[in-house]
Amino acid sequence: STVEVLVQLNGKPKARLNLAAGLDAAATLAAVKAAPEVAALLEGKTLVKEIAVPGKLVNLVVKG
C-alpha cells in the first residue's frame, strides 16, 4: 500500500508524492529527493536542513 507524503520547501507546500507505506525517515528523504519534480525544485539551491515525518510530510530548508 502507499501513503501520500506532503513535500514542503521552506515550510511552503510544493508537491504531494505517493510513497510506499512503512518507510523510515531516511528512506522517505531519499525517495523524495529522487523524485523528478522535487529534484527540479532543488536544482541550484543549497540544502540546509531536512525534516521528515515518515508517512506524513517532508520539509526541506534551502538557501539560494
C-alpha positions as a Python dict, from the first residue, in 0.01 Angstrom:
ca = {
    (1, 'S'): (0, 0, 0),
    (2, 'T'): (103, 362, -37),
    (3, 'V'): (74, 685, 161),
    (4, 'E'): (60, 1041, 35),
    (5, 'V'): (353, 1250, 162),
    (6, 'L'): (343, 1629, 152),
    (7, 'V'): (670, 1787, 36),
    (8, 'Q'): (745, 2138, 159),
    (9, 'L'): (1026, 2378, 66),
    (10, 'N'): (1098, 2632, 342),
    (11, 'G'): (762, 2547, 500),
    (12, 'K'): (556, 2605, 184),
    (13, 'P'): (376, 2307, 23),
    (14, 'K'): (522, 2227, -319),
    (15, 'A'): (431, 1865, -405),
    (16, 'R'): (248, 1554, -294),
    (17, 'L'): (408, 1215, -357),
    (18, 'N'): (270, 865, -318),
    (19, 'L'): (535, 654, -143),
    (20, 'A'): (536, 301, -7),
    (21, 'A'): (386, 273, 340),
    (22, 'G'): (622, 189, 625),
    (23, 'L'): (933, 373, 503),
    (24, 'D'): (1157, 514, 776),
    (25, 'A'): (1274, 877, 779),
    (26, 'A'): (1596, 814, 582),
    (27, 'A'): (1420, 612, 311),
    (28, 'T'): (1145, 873, 286),
    (29, 'L'): (1401, 1153, 240),
    (30, 'A'): (1588, 953, -26),
    (31, 'A'): (1268, 882, -219),
    (32, 'V'): (1156, 1246, -204),
    (33, 'K'): (1492, 1383, -321),
    (34, 'A'): (1498, 1129, -606),
    (35, 'A'): (1155, 1237, -736),
    (36, 'P'): (1190, 1442, -1059),
    (37, 'E'): (952, 1720, -951),
    (38, 'V'): (1141, 1773, -624),
    (39, 'A'): (1485, 1746, -788),
    (40, 'A'): (1382, 2029, -1024),
    (41, 'L'): (1285, 2248, -726),
    (42, 'L'): (1620, 2179, -552),
    (43, 'E'): (1832, 2249, -859),
    (44, 'G'): (2083, 2529, -793),
    (45, 'K'): (1990, 2558, -425),
    (46, 'T'): (2183, 2463, -111),
    (47, 'L'): (2008, 2219, 121),
    (48, 'V'): (2034, 2350, 478),
    (49, 'K'): (1809, 2116, 677),
    (50, 'E'): (1589, 1810, 621),
    (51, 'I'): (1287, 1732, 837),
    (52, 'A'): (1097, 1408, 777),
    (53, 'V'): (788, 1274, 947),
    (54, 'P'): (752, 926, 794),
    (55, 'G'): (417, 872, 626),
    (56, 'K'): (315, 1238, 659),
    (57, 'L'): (550, 1510, 539),
    (58, 'V'): (899, 1615, 439),
    (59, 'N'): (1021, 1973, 483),
    (60, 'L'): (1342, 2077, 306),
    (61, 'V'): (1501, 2404, 410),
    (62, 'V'): (1703, 2555, 126),
    (63, 'K'): (1912, 2865, 54),
    (64, 'G'): (1966, 3035, -274),
}
